[in-house]
Amino acid sequence: MSAGGERRMSSRLLPWCVIAIPAVLVATLGACMTATDHPEAASTAGGLAPVESFSGIADPAERSAALFVEAGKVLQHPRCLNCHPVTRSPTQGDDLHPHVPPISSDTAIAAAGLPCTSCHQTHNSPTSSAGIRSIPGAEHWGLAPASMAWQGLTIGELCEQIQDPARNGNRSLDKIRVHLAEDHLVGWAWHPGEGREPVPGTQEQFGELIAAWISTGAHCPK
């Protein structure tokens, strides 16, 4: 997930506004976004196991690894992976297809000459198009640094990376906890806008899993 300011997101949906987007761009984007018939139901379709459900694992290292596997349901979800690509170009949708229009984080300019902020605002923005129901957005919207590329990693490899200061933005484990549990940009994944499936559970539950993983030694699954 991308790094951003460390402010807690409200439990309510971010305020939305309608933005004007060229019809051709809307049609193009619409062909690439994943939509669901009942987006409001998607937020409750999946969940995260509570921390206490892992208490039956006697070995602290095994319990720690199991806690991270559960947290990985968020970290390895398409809402997060799309902003942690292997290349410096974002991906879209649940199938992680290339961003349309093509864009590189090296320039932050789309192939059509549009800056990212032409479409991505500081909040999710609904559209009147039948093909795409909203444009995602949040403050500090953008790709994670190249060192934080997650796509294609196993859950164990991701675990090792996320606690490596050289590959996590020079964060301590406690700063990682604060970032994942409180950062509003991370929190966007639970409020991704109409037409997108949110990550499972809540940011609070996710933060509790991360805290418990750290307190049990931050062990990684094999």
N, C-alpha and C positions, 0 to 999 in steps of 0.2 A: 504494500500500500504506500501511497505517496506520503511524504512527510509534509506537514503543514503546521500552522499555529496550534498551540496546545490549549484549546478552549473546548469545553464540553458542549456537545451538541444537545439542543433541546430534544425532549422525547417526542415532541410533535413533528410533523412533517415540516420541512423547510418551506418558507413562503414561496409561492410560484408567481410568475408573471408571464404574459404572452409576449414572445419576441417575433420579430419579422425576419423570416429566413427566405432566401430566394427559392422559388418553387422547384427549380431543378435540383438544388442541394437537398431540399426536404425529401424529394422523391428518391434521390440517391441514398441518403441516410436511411430512409424508411425501408429500403430493401435489405438493410444490414442489421437493423435492430431487432432483438427478440421481443415479441409481445405476448402477453397472456390475456385470456379472456376475462379473468377476474384477478387483477393485480393486487387488490386489497386482501384477497384470500391467501395469496402467496406468502404474505408476511407471517402467517400463522401455520403454514403447511409444514414447515420444518422447525426443529428446535435444537438446543444444545443440552446435553446431559449436565445436571448440576454437579458442582464439585463434590458434594457429599456422596454421590453415587459411586465414587471411586475409592471410598474409605475401606472397602473390602479387599483391596489390593495391599497385602501386608508389606511387601518390599517397597521402600520409599522410591527407589530408582525406577522400578516398574510402574509405580503409581504416577510418578512424574512424567514418564514417557507417555503413558496412557492419557494423561491430562492434555499433553501437547497434541496428541493425535486428534482429540476432540476439538481443541482450538483450531486445528488445521482445517476443519470443515469450513471455517471462515476464511482463513489465509489462502486456501487453495480453491476458493470459489471464484467463478468468472468475474464477479464484481471487483474482486481484488486483483486477480491475475491480469486483467486487461490493462491495468496501470503499472504492472511489473513485468513487461515483456522482455524477451531475450535481446531483441533489437532495440533501437532507439525510436521505434515507431509503435504507437499504441495499437491495441486490438479492440475488437468490439464483439458484443453478443455473447451468448453462452457457448458458442463454438470457437471463440477467440479468433475470428477472421480479421484480416487487415482493416485498419481504420479507413473509412471512406468519408471525405476525400483523403488521398494519401497525405501523410504528414510525418515530419521528423522532429523530434525534440531538439535537434541541433539548431533548427531555425525557428521552431514554433510557428511555422507558416505552412498552410496547406498548399497542395499543388495548384489549386485555383487562385492562389495569391491571398487567401484569407487568413488572418491571424486566428489562433485558437479562440480568442475572446469574441470573435464574430458569432460563434454559436454557443460556446460554453460560458455561461454567466456565473455569478456567485451563488446561484440557486438553481434548482431544477426548473425548467421552463416548458410548459405544455405548448403544443402546437395544434393547429386545426387540421393537420394532415391525417389521413386515414392510415398511412403507411408507418408513421412514427408519431407516437403520442406524447413524447417529451424529449427534450434535450437535457442530458445530465449536466449538473453544475454544482460547484461549491467554491468557497473562498480558497484561494491558492490552488485552484484546479491545475493538474499537470501530472506528468509522468514521475514515477519514483526515479531516483538516481540510478545510473547504470549498474552500480555495485549492488543494488537491491533487486536485480532481475530474479524472478521466482519461477517463471513459466518453465515447465519441464523438470523441475527439481522433485525428488522424492520428499516425503514428509520428514525423513531424517536429515536430508541435506538442507532443507529449509530451516529446520530447527537449529542446525549448526550455524547457518548463515545469519539468522536473526539475532544471535547472541554474540556475533563476532563484530567488535567495534570497527574493524576495517571495512565491514560490509553492511553496517546498520546505521550509518550516519554518526559514528563515534558515540553511540549511546551505551550507557550502563544498563544492566538488567532492569533496574528500577525505572530508568527513563524509557526503556522499551515498554514496560508495564503502563506508565502514564500515557505514552503515545498511543498505544493500542486501546486503552480503556477510556481515554478522554478526548483524544484529538477529534475535532469536528470533521475533518476530511476523511479519517478512518470511519467515523460514524455515518458518513454518506452511504456506505454500503448497506445499511439497514433502511435507508430512505432513498432509493435510487431513482425515483420518479416513475410515473405511470408507464407500464409496458415492460418493466424489468423486474426479475425476481430478486428480492433482497437476500442477503446472506442469512443463515439460520440464527435463531435465538435473538438476543438483544446485545447491545454493546456492553451493558453492565454484566450480563452473564459471561460474555467473552472475556471481559476484564478479570472476572473472578477466576476463570480457568487459567489465564495467564499468570495471575498472582499466585495461585496454588502450584502451578508448574514451577515457578521460581522458588517458592518457599520449600519445595521438596527437592531442590538441588538442580533444577533446570536440566534434567537429563533428557537425552534425545532418543526417539525410537530408532530401532535398527533397520 
